[in-house]
Amino acid sequence: MKIVQLISSLAEGGAENLVKDYAIELQSRDQDVVVVTTDCRKSGIIYELLKLHDIRIIQLSGNRIQVIRSWIDFLNKYKPDVVHGHLKIGMFMLMCKRNVKLYYTVHSDVKRLMDSWGKSFVLETKFLSKYKKMTIFSLHGNMSKDISKYFDDDYAVFLENCADIDYFSKQRDVESYYQKLGISKGSFIVGHIGRFVEAKNHRRLIDIFEKVLEVKKGAHLILIGVGDLMQQTVRYVEEKNMTEHVHFLGQRSDIPELLQFMNVFVMPSIHEGFPITVIEAQAAGTYSVVSEATPEEAIRSNRIVRLSLENDDLVWRDAVIAMRENEGSKYKLDDCNLKNVVSKLLYYYQN
């Protein structure tokens, strides 16, 4: 089967990571996979990993007309059976021929996407769903309801976000990370993974960590990721005189090790779709404190708790410091295993 994973970016992010994981796993099952993107960067973790696994990458470049022509030429030459879209790519999906099966994954809060991408996003998605029979994948129950409400689509397929559970659950020796990061051995480590964007709420995270420091004097916060608000966050840490305790690590390829190095993973997001980092943290066995923006379906173990952002920083601090195992979850972590999810994905592609 010829499968296109179509995405607007190869930056480090949840949607981009999912496309990378889909492509690698699908190719391992003897599927002919191509990743097509309008992002022309030839570096970064996602790009390098795709290349490492010999995934073909088509990068559409030039002005708007040139990009459209390149896409049409690609479709005519490759003749895909499936085009699976991610992020803002509706215009390209519209150009696919009738015999191509179309799929689209919604990665974030639907209303927020509408506010960010405008009416064209809504109209494109409605048209593709109604007239081109595009299947829409949702990542949790409330997202399915919003898809039905805003796109007039009576049925969205729930398909879990996924991670390589076996890979993240493998125990690693992380003692060397104290020395690597210049942190005293045995220090209390709070961690976060996410792009520096408004939705991830880094400023609130810094405020919470400031309260943690009042109790855990030698605590450290490690921040993994890049983004437009990174320098603003650096300045905020400097204003609070916490530079020695906060570490900006940028993009990393050793996420499993860093998760197991953390005592607690903290994510006070304002908006979320189905954050894969939360699944990865649970697979790694890391205690986690997340906001209620994280959907209930992402809670897959007894080592995670959801808190309202309306709770003050002291409540969050106490949860971070006193984090312990809870009653467990009605959802299974193994349902988010990459191999299981890709089996479901192939079923929809083939049927």
C-alpha positions as CSV (number, residue, x, y, z in Angstrom):
1,M,0.0,0.0,0.0
2,K,1.3,3.5,-0.9
3,I,0.8,5.8,2.1
4,V,1.5,9.5,2.4
5,Q,1.8,11.1,5.8
6,L,1.2,14.8,5.0
7,I,2.2,17.5,7.5
8,S,3.0,21.2,7.4
9,S,6.0,20.9,9.7
10,L,9.0,18.8,10.7
11,A,9.6,20.7,13.9
12,E,9.8,19.0,17.2
13,G,6.2,18.6,18.4
14,G,3.5,16.1,19.2
15,A,2.0,15.9,15.7
16,E,5.4,15.7,14.1
17,N,6.6,12.9,16.4
18,L,3.4,11.0,15.7
19,V,4.0,11.2,11.9
20,K,7.6,10.0,12.5
21,D,6.4,7.1,14.6
22,Y,3.6,6.1,12.1
23,A,6.1,6.3,9.2
24,I,8.7,4.1,10.8
25,E,6.3,1.5,12.1
26,L,4.3,1.3,8.8
27,Q,7.5,0.9,6.8
28,S,8.6,-1.9,9.2
29,R,5.4,-3.7,8.1
30,D,6.3,-3.5,4.4
31,Q,4.2,-0.5,3.6
32,D,5.4,2.1,1.0
33,V,5.5,5.3,3.1
34,V,6.4,8.8,2.1
35,V,6.4,11.9,4.4
36,V,5.4,15.0,2.5
37,T,5.8,18.5,4.1
38,T,5.9,22.2,3.3
39,D,8.7,22.5,5.9
40,C,12.0,22.7,4.1
41,R,14.3,22.3,7.1
42,K,17.0,19.6,6.6
43,S,18.0,19.3,10.3
44,G,16.3,18.6,13.6
45,I,15.5,15.4,15.5
46,I,12.4,14.5,13.5
47,Y,14.2,15.0,10.1
48,E,17.2,13.0,11.2
49,L,15.2,10.1,12.6
50,L,13.2,9.8,9.4
51,K,16.4,9.8,7.4
52,L,18.0,7.3,9.7
53,H,15.2,4.9,9.0
54,D,15.4,5.5,5.2
55,I,11.9,7.1,5.1
56,R,11.4,9.1,1.9
57,I,10.8,12.8,2.6
58,I,9.3,15.1,0.0
59,Q,9.7,18.8,0.9
60,L,7.5,21.1,-1.1
61,S,9.1,24.5,-1.6
62,G,8.8,27.7,-3.5
63,N,5.9,30.2,-3.7
64,R,2.3,29.1,-3.3
65,I,1.9,28.2,-7.0
66,Q,5.1,26.3,-7.1
67,V,4.2,24.3,-4.0
68,I,0.8,23.4,-5.4
69,R,2.3,22.3,-8.7
70,S,4.9,20.2,-6.9
71,W,2.2,18.5,-4.9
72,I,0.1,17.7,-8.0
73,D,3.2,16.4,-9.8
74,F,3.9,14.2,-6.8
75,L,0.4,12.8,-6.7
76,N,0.4,12.0,-10.4
77,K,3.8,10.2,-10.2
78,Y,3.4,8.4,-6.8
79,K,-0.3,7.6,-7.1
80,P,-0.9,7.0,-3.4
81,D,-3.6,4.8,-2.0
82,V,-3.9,6.8,1.2
83,V,-3.2,10.4,2.2
84,H,-3.2,11.0,6.0
85,G,-3.1,14.6,6.9
86,H,-1.9,16.4,10.0
87,L,-2.0,20.1,11.1
88,K,-3.0,22.8,8.5
89,I,-2.9,20.9,5.1
90,G,-6.6,21.0,4.0
91,M,-5.8,22.8,0.7
92,F,-3.5,19.9,-0.3
93,M,-6.1,17.2,0.6
94,L,-8.6,18.9,-1.7
95,M,-6.4,18.2,-4.7
96,C,-6.3,14.4,-4.2
97,K,-8.2,12.3,-6.7
98,R,-11.4,10.5,-5.8
99,N,-9.8,7.1,-5.6
100,V,-7.4,8.2,-2.8
101,K,-8.5,7.4,0.7
102,L,-8.3,10.5,2.9
103,Y,-7.7,10.6,6.7
104,Y,-7.1,13.5,9.0
105,T,-6.0,13.6,12.6
106,V,-7.1,16.5,14.8
107,H,-4.2,17.1,17.2
108,S,-5.5,19.9,19.4
109,D,-8.5,21.6,20.9
110,V,-10.9,22.1,17.9
111,K,-12.2,25.5,18.9
112,R,-8.6,26.7,19.4
113,L,-7.7,25.5,15.9
114,M,-10.7,27.3,14.5
115,D,-9.6,30.5,16.2
116,S,-6.0,30.1,14.9
117,W,-6.7,28.9,11.4
118,G,-9.9,30.6,10.6
119,K,-13.0,29.8,8.5
120,S,-11.0,28.2,5.7
121,F,-9.9,25.4,8.0
122,V,-13.6,24.7,9.0
123,L,-14.8,24.9,5.4
124,E,-12.1,22.7,4.0
125,T,-12.6,20.0,6.7
126,K,-16.4,20.0,6.2
127,F,-16.1,19.7,2.5
128,L,-13.5,16.9,2.7
129,S,-15.5,15.0,5.2
130,K,-18.9,15.3,3.4
131,Y,-17.9,15.1,-0.2
132,K,-14.6,13.3,-0.3
133,K,-15.5,10.9,2.5
134,M,-12.4,11.8,4.6
135,T,-12.2,10.0,7.9
136,I,-11.4,12.2,10.9
137,F,-9.4,10.7,13.8
138,S,-10.0,12.2,17.2
139,L,-7.7,11.7,20.2
140,H,-10.4,11.7,22.9
141,G,-14.1,11.7,23.6
142,N,-14.6,15.5,24.0
143,M,-12.7,16.1,20.8
144,S,-15.1,13.7,19.0
145,K,-18.0,15.8,20.2
146,D,-16.4,19.0,19.0
147,I,-15.7,17.5,15.6
148,S,-19.4,16.6,15.3
149,K,-20.4,20.1,16.4
150,Y,-18.1,22.2,14.3
151,F,-17.6,20.1,11.2
152,D,-21.1,18.6,10.9
153,D,-19.4,15.2,11.0
154,D,-21.6,12.7,12.8
155,Y,-18.8,10.2,13.4
156,A,-15.2,10.8,14.3
157,V,-13.0,7.7,14.8
158,F,-11.3,7.6,18.2
159,L,-7.7,6.6,17.7
160,E,-5.3,6.9,20.7
161,N,-2.2,8.9,20.5
162,C,0.7,6.5,20.9
163,A,4.3,5.8,21.9
164,D,6.6,2.9,21.8
165,I,5.7,1.7,25.3
166,D,8.3,-1.0,25.4
167,Y,11.1,1.5,24.5
168,F,10.1,4.0,27.2
169,S,9.5,1.4,29.9
170,K,12.9,-0.1,29.6
171,Q,14.9,0.8,32.7
172,R,18.0,2.9,32.1
173,D,21.0,3.9,34.2
174,V,20.5,7.7,34.6
175,E,23.0,8.4,37.4
176,S,25.4,10.0,35.0
177,Y,22.8,12.8,34.3
178,Y,23.6,14.5,37.5
179,Q,27.1,15.2,36.3
180,K,26.1,15.8,32.7
181,L,23.6,18.5,33.8
182,G,25.7,19.9,36.7
183,I,23.2,18.9,39.3
184,S,24.1,17.6,42.8
185,K,23.5,13.9,43.1
186,G,20.2,13.1,44.9
187,S,18.6,16.5,44.1
188,F,14.8,16.6,43.6
189,I,14.2,16.8,39.8
190,V,11.1,18.4,38.3
191,G,10.8,18.1,34.5
192,H,8.7,19.3,31.6
193,I,8.7,18.5,27.9
194,G,7.0,20.8,25.4
195,R,7.4,23.6,22.9
196,F,7.7,27.1,24.4
197,V,4.2,28.3,23.3
198,E,1.4,29.9,25.2
199,A,-0.6,26.7,25.5
200,K,2.1,24.9,27.5
201,N,2.0,27.6,30.2
202,H,5.7,27.7,31.1
203,R,5.3,30.9,33.1
204,R,2.8,29.1,35.5
205,L,5.2,26.2,35.6
206,I,8.0,28.5,36.8
207,D,5.7,30.0,39.5
208,I,4.9,26.5,40.7
209,F,8.6,25.5,40.8
210,E,9.4,28.6,42.8
211,K,7.0,27.3,45.5
212,V,8.7,23.9,45.3
213,L,12.1,25.6,45.9
214,E,10.7,27.0,49.1
215,V,10.4,23.5,50.5
216,K,13.0,21.6,48.4
217,K,15.9,24.0,48.6
218,G,18.1,22.0,46.2
219,A,15.5,21.2,43.7
220,H,16.1,21.6,39.9
221,L,13.7,22.1,37.0
222,I,14.7,20.7,33.5
223,L,12.9,22.1,30.5
224,I,13.1,20.2,27.3
225,G,12.0,21.8,24.0
226,V,12.3,25.0,21.9
227,G,9.9,27.6,20.7
228,D,9.0,31.3,20.3
229,L,8.5,31.9,24.0
230,M,11.8,30.3,25.1
231,Q,13.8,33.5,25.6
232,Q,10.8,35.2,27.4
233,T,10.8,32.2,29.8
234,V,14.6,32.5,30.3
235,R,14.2,36.2,31.2
236,Y,11.3,35.3,33.6
237,V,13.6,32.7,35.4
238,E,16.3,35.4,35.6
239,E,13.9,37.9,37.2
240,K,13.1,35.3,39.9
241,N,16.8,34.6,40.5
242,M,16.4,30.9,39.8
243,T,18.9,30.5,37.0
244,E,21.0,28.0,38.9
245,H,18.0,25.8,39.4
246,V,16.4,25.9,36.0
247,H,18.0,24.1,33.0
248,F,17.0,24.8,29.4
249,L,18.0,21.6,27.5
250,G,16.5,22.4,24.0
251,Q,15.7,19.5,21.7
252,R,16.8,16.2,22.9
253,S,17.0,12.6,21.6
254,D,17.4,11.0,25.0
255,I,13.8,11.6,26.3
256,P,13.4,8.2,27.9
257,E,16.5,8.7,30.0
258,L,15.5,12.2,31.0
259,L,12.0,11.1,32.0
260,Q,13.4,8.4,34.2
261,F,15.9,11.0,35.7
262,M,12.9,13.2,36.8
263,N,11.2,12.7,40.1
264,V,8.1,14.3,38.8
265,F,6.9,15.4,35.4
266,V,4.8,18.5,35.5
267,M,2.6,19.9,32.7
268,P,0.2,22.8,33.6
269,S,-1.1,23.2,30.1
270,I,-3.9,25.6,29.1
271,H,-4.9,23.6,26.1
272,E,-4.0,20.0,25.0
273,G,-5.1,17.5,22.5
274,F,-3.9,14.1,23.6
275,P,-0.3,14.8,24.8
276,I,2.0,12.0,23.9
277,T,4.6,13.2,26.5
278,V,2.1,12.2,29.2
279,I,1.9,8.7,27.8
280,E,5.7,8.5,27.5
281,A,6.0,9.7,31.2
282,Q,3.6,7.0,32.3
283,A,5.4,4.3,30.3
284,A,8.7,5.4,31.9
285,G,7.2,5.0,35.3
286,T,7.6,8.7,36.2
287,Y,5.1,10.4,38.6
288,S,3.2,13.1,36.8
289,V,1.1,16.1,37.7
290,V,-0.9,17.6,34.8
291,S,-3.7,20.1,34.3
292,E,-7.3,19.1,33.5
293,A,-6.6,20.3,29.9
294,T,-5.0,16.8,29.6
295,P,-8.0,14.6,28.7
296,E,-9.1,11.8,31.0
297,E,-8.3,9.3,28.2
298,A,-4.6,10.1,28.6
299,I,-4.6,9.0,32.2
300,R,-3.4,5.4,31.9
301,S,-1.7,4.6,35.2
302,N,-1.8,5.2,38.9
303,R,1.2,7.5,38.9
304,I,-0.5,10.6,37.5
305,V,-2.9,13.2,38.9
306,R,-4.9,16.0,37.1
307,L,-5.3,19.3,38.8
308,S,-7.4,22.4,37.8
309,L,-5.5,25.5,36.8
310,E,-7.8,27.3,39.2
311,N,-5.9,25.7,42.1
312,D,-3.2,28.0,43.4
313,D,0.5,27.4,43.1
314,L,0.6,26.0,46.7
315,V,-1.8,23.2,45.8
316,W,0.2,22.3,42.7
317,R,3.5,22.5,44.8
318,D,2.0,20.0,47.4
319,A,0.9,17.7,44.6
320,V,4.4,17.8,43.0
321,I,6.2,17.2,46.3
322,A,3.8,14.6,47.7
323,M,3.2,12.8,44.5
324,R,2.3,9.2,45.1
325,E,0.4,6.4,43.5
326,N,-3.4,6.8,43.1
327,E,-6.2,4.4,42.5
328,G,-5.3,3.6,38.9
329,S,-7.1,4.2,35.6
330,K,-10.0,2.8,33.7
331,Y,-7.9,3.1,30.5
332,K,-5.0,0.7,29.6
333,L,-1.5,2.0,28.8
334,D,-1.0,-0.8,26.4
335,D,-3.9,0.6,24.2
336,C,-1.5,3.5,23.5
337,N,1.3,1.2,22.4
338,L,2.5,2.3,18.9
339,K,2.3,-1.3,17.5
340,N,-1.3,-1.7,18.6
341,V,-2.4,1.7,17.3
342,V,-0.7,1.2,14.0
343,S,-2.6,-2.1,13.6
344,K,-5.8,-0.2,14.1
345,L,-4.6,2.5,11.7
346,L,-3.9,-0.1,9.0
347,Y,-7.3,-1.6,9.5
348,Y,-8.9,1.8,8.7
349,Y,-6.6,2.3,5.7
350,Q,-7.5,-1.1,4.3
351,N,-11.2,-0.9,5.0
